[in-house]
Amino acid sequence: MKAHVYVTPKTSVLDPQGQTIHNALRKIGFSDVTSVRQGKYFALSLADGLSKQAAHDQVERIAREVLTNPVIEEFTFRIEE
């Protein structure tokens, strides 16, 4: 089983790297992109035999307590078998 965790700055937090990417995209002709938020991606391999609920709970805790700074970042994740 694998978990994919995506961490991005909260929408209320300035994202200068995302803004720089957005400006560069506009300059090279991608005017349909209205905004960019950059972030981090983590791929976690989980032990065989772990229940889907246990995997969900564990990944959520890891993301909240280890992978993000809850003051300025938010996360989403998905689990695949």
N, C-alpha and C positions, 0 to 999 in steps of 0.2 A: 504494500500500500504506500502511496506517496501523497504528500501534502504540498501544496503550492501556496505560499504566503506572499502577499503583495502589501508593501508598506509605502504610504505616501504622506506628504505633509497635509495637515488638516486644511480644509478650504479657507479657513480664516487666517492661515499662516502664509506669508509671502513666500513664493517659490521662484527665486531668481534664476535658477538653472532651467526650470520649465519655461520661464519667460524668454530666456535667451534662445532656447530651442524653438519656441514659437516664432520669435522674430526671424530666426534663420530660415525656418520653413516658409514664411511669407516672402522673404527675399528671393527664394529660389522657385517661387511660383505655386506653392501649396496654400493658396489663399482661402480654401475651404476649411482649413483647420482653425477653429475659433479659440482654442486654448490648449495648453500642454501642462500636465503635472508630472514631474519626474518622481521616481521613487526607487525602492529596493525590492528585489525578488529573492525569495529563499525557497529551495527545493529540499524537503525533508523526506527521508526514507524511514518508514515505520516498520516495526516488527511484524512478521507474519502472525496471524492469529489474533491480532488486536481487533476488538469489535469496532464497528463504525462509530458508535456513540463514544467509546473510550478514545478513539483516535480524534474525533471532533473535540472532545473536552480537553485533551492533552495539547493539541495544536493551538486551540484558542488560548490556553494558558501560556504556552510558550510565546506566542505572538504578543500577548498583552504584557507579560512580565519580562521578557528577554529581548525580543526583536524590535520593539517600538519604544519610543519616548512618548508616553501618553499625553504629555502637555502639548506637543506640537505635531504628533503623527497619529494616523489611523491605519487600520489594516483590514484586509479581506483575505479569505483563504478558501481553497477548495481541496477536497480529498478525492483521490481516484484510487480504484482498486487495481 
